[in-house]
């Protein structure tokens, strides 16, 4: 069935990129972007629309559980795929912290940059300090920020240790943290063919996912974790525990 999936999805992807992307970019204009659409601005609506449609073009059924907190909040999620950002954007436009390599990825990197992604050079402690400073600035302006505290994509077999340092931004900005559990699969089980394979390139992963069978893309918005002074390790552990339980791993 893989050739048939390529036959159906490739034209949809090209149409979404060729028509939907320019339309979305136009709405990012400061003048047009502020036009109200329901409870959101036009630019926010279009980012969510474009991201959600992209996820569906790849054959996913988006399933949301819970509700994203409003206002300034730091979302922390497990990390499985480059589609994680698009999946979360489909629910609410968020400024993400991501590795600097993403900026060079075709299409995804360009759109991520336009959506306000904050890039971090992995292995550079000075870069992380600057990134956390920018995260605090965004949060104090009332904007939501998303972070993947595992520090990279995993296999989906478990939730890896969360780096506690990133939670300092929530403490400094005095905003709550909301854990978010992500999963791609069927019947509540993570599909092992979704995450990056060892040494797999972005383009190879994109092609593989484009031909995969249809499956669910789950996004679980969990209970808020309050920012408690001098407790970033506790915040990291509680956030990780909530995500692990939501994904059926029990207490980590």
C-alpha positions in Angstrom: 0.0 0.0 0.0 3.0 2.4 0.4 3.1 3.3 -3.3 -0.6 4.1 -3.2 -0.2 6.3 -0.2 2.6 8.2 -1.9 0.3 8.6 -5.0 -2.5 10.1 -2.8 -0.5 12.1 -0.3 2.3 13.6 -2.4 -0.1 15.8 -4.5 -1.9 16.9 -1.3 1.5 17.8 0.3 2.6 19.8 -2.8 -0.8 21.6 -2.9 -0.6 22.5 0.8 2.9 23.8 0.4 2.3 25.6 -2.9 -1.0 27.2 -2.0 -1.5 27.0 1.8 1.9 28.2 2.8 1.9 31.5 0.8 -1.6 32.2 2.1 -0.4 31.6 5.7 2.7 33.7 5.2 0.6 36.6 4.1 -1.4 36.5 7.3 1.8 36.8 9.3 1.9 40.4 8.2 1.5 42.6 11.3 -1.4 44.5 9.7 -3.4 41.4 8.7 -2.4 39.2 11.5 -4.2 41.2 14.1 -7.6 40.7 12.5 -9.8 38.8 15.0 -11.1 35.4 14.1 -13.3 34.2 16.9 -11.2 34.2 20.1 -7.9 34.3 18.2 -6.0 36.6 15.8 -5.9 35.8 12.1 -2.2 34.9 12.2 -2.7 32.5 15.1 -5.7 30.9 13.4 -3.7 30.4 10.2 -0.6 28.9 11.9 -2.9 26.3 13.6 -4.7 25.6 10.4 -1.6 25.2 8.3 0.1 23.0 10.9 -3.0 20.8 11.5 -3.5 20.3 7.8 0.1 19.3 7.4 -0.2 16.7 10.1 -3.3 15.3 8.4 -1.7 15.2 5.0 0.8 12.8 6.4 -2.0 10.5 7.3 -2.6 11.3 10.9 -5.9 11.7 12.8 -5.3 14.4 15.4 -6.7 13.5 18.8 -6.6 16.0 21.7 -7.1 15.2 25.3 -7.4 18.0 27.9 -7.1 21.7 27.2 -4.0 24.0 26.8 -3.7 26.6 29.5 -4.3 30.2 28.3 -1.9 33.1 28.5 1.8 32.8 29.4 2.6 29.2 30.1 5.6 27.0 29.5 4.6 23.8 27.8 7.0 20.8 28.3 6.6 17.7 26.1 8.3 14.4 25.3 10.0 14.5 21.9 9.5 12.0 19.2 9.5 13.7 15.8 9.9 16.9 13.8 6.1 16.7 13.5 5.8 17.4 17.3 6.0 21.1 16.8 3.4 21.1 14.0 1.1 18.9 16.1 1.2 21.3 19.1 0.9 24.3 16.8 -2.3 22.7 15.5 -3.8 23.3 19.0 -2.2 26.7 19.8 0.6 28.7 18.2 3.7 28.4 20.5 7.2 29.8 20.4 9.4 26.7 20.6 12.9 26.1 21.7 14.6 23.8 19.2 18.0 22.7 18.0 19.7 25.1 15.6 19.9 22.4 12.9 16.1 22.7 12.3 16.6 26.2 10.9 18.2 24.6 7.8 15.6 21.9 7.2 13.5 22.4 4.0 10.2 24.1 4.6 9.9 23.1 8.3 12.9 25.2 9.3 11.7 28.2 7.4 8.2 28.1 8.8 9.6 27.4 12.3 11.7 30.5 12.1 8.7 32.6 10.9 6.7 31.2 13.8 9.2 32.6 16.3 11.3 29.5 17.2 14.1 30.1 19.6 17.2 28.1 18.4 19.7 26.5 20.7 23.2 25.3 19.7 23.5 21.9 21.4 26.6 21.4 23.5 27.1 25.2 23.9 26.4 26.3 27.5 26.5 29.9 26.6 23.8 29.3 23.9 21.5 27.7 26.5 21.9 30.7 28.9 20.9 33.1 26.1 18.0 30.9 25.0 16.6 30.7 28.6 16.9 34.5 28.7 14.8 34.8 25.6 12.3 32.3 26.9 11.8 34.4 30.0 11.3 37.5 27.9 8.6 35.8 25.8 6.8 34.5 28.9 6.8 37.9 30.6 5.3 39.4 27.4 2.4 36.9 27.9 3.4 34.5 25.1 3.4 30.7 25.5 6.7 28.8 25.0 7.2 25.1 24.3 10.3 23.2 25.3 11.4 19.5 24.9 13.3 18.9 28.2 14.7 15.5 27.0 17.1 17.4 24.8 16.4 15.4 21.7 14.1 12.9 20.0 13.6 9.5 21.6 12.4 6.1 20.5 9.0 6.4 22.2 9.7 3.4 24.4 10.0 5.6 27.5 10.2 9.2 28.6 13.8 10.1 29.2 15.2 12.3 32.0 14.1 15.9 31.9 16.8 18.5 32.2 15.8 20.6 35.2 17.7 23.7 34.1 15.1 24.6 31.5 12.5 24.9 34.2 14.3 27.9 35.7 12.7 30.0 33.0 9.3 29.3 34.4 10.5 30.2 37.9 12.1 33.5 36.7 9.0 34.5 34.7 6.6 33.2 37.5 4.4 31.3 35.1 3.0 27.7 35.3 4.3 24.7 33.5 1.9 22.4 31.6 3.2 18.9 30.7 2.1 17.7 27.3 2.3 14.0 26.3 2.7 13.2 22.6 2.2 9.8 20.9 1.8 8.6 17.3 0.3 5.2 16.8 -2.8 3.1 17.1 -5.0 1.9 20.0 -2.9 3.9 22.5 0.4 2.3 21.4 3.4 4.2 20.0 4.3 3.2 16.5 8.0 2.2 16.5 8.4 3.3 12.9 7.6 7.0 13.6 10.7 8.3 15.4 14.0 9.0 13.6 16.1 5.9 12.9 19.8 6.0 13.8 21.6 8.4 11.5 18.5 8.9 9.5 18.3 12.3 7.7 15.3 14.6 8.0 14.4 14.1 4.3 14.6 10.3 4.6 12.4 10.4 7.7 9.9 12.7 6.0 9.6 10.3 3.0 9.2 7.3 5.3 6.4 8.9 7.4 4.7 10.1 4.2 4.2 6.4 3.2 3.3 5.0 6.6 -0.2 3.7 7.3 -2.7 6.1 8.8 -2.5 6.4 12.6 -3.5 8.7 15.4 -1.4 11.7 16.5 -2.3 12.2 20.2 -1.6 15.4 22.2 -2.5 15.2 25.9 -2.6 18.5 27.8 -2.0 17.5 31.5 -2.3 19.1 34.9 -0.5 22.4 35.5 2.7 22.3 37.5 3.1 25.5 39.6 6.4 27.4 39.6 7.7 26.9 43.1 10.9 28.8 44.1 14.1 26.6 44.3 12.2 23.6 43.1 13.1 23.2 39.4 14.1 19.5 39.9 10.8 18.8 41.5 9.0 20.5 38.6 11.0 18.5 36.1 10.3 15.2 37.8 6.6 15.9 38.3 6.2 16.9 34.6 8.0 13.8 33.4 5.9 11.6 35.7 2.7 13.0 34.4 3.7 12.4 30.8 4.9 8.9 31.6 1.6 8.0 33.2 -0.4 9.5 30.4 1.5 7.4 27.9 0.9 4.2 29.9 4.5 3.8 31.3 3.4 4.1 34.9 5.6 6.1 37.4 9.1 6.6 35.9 
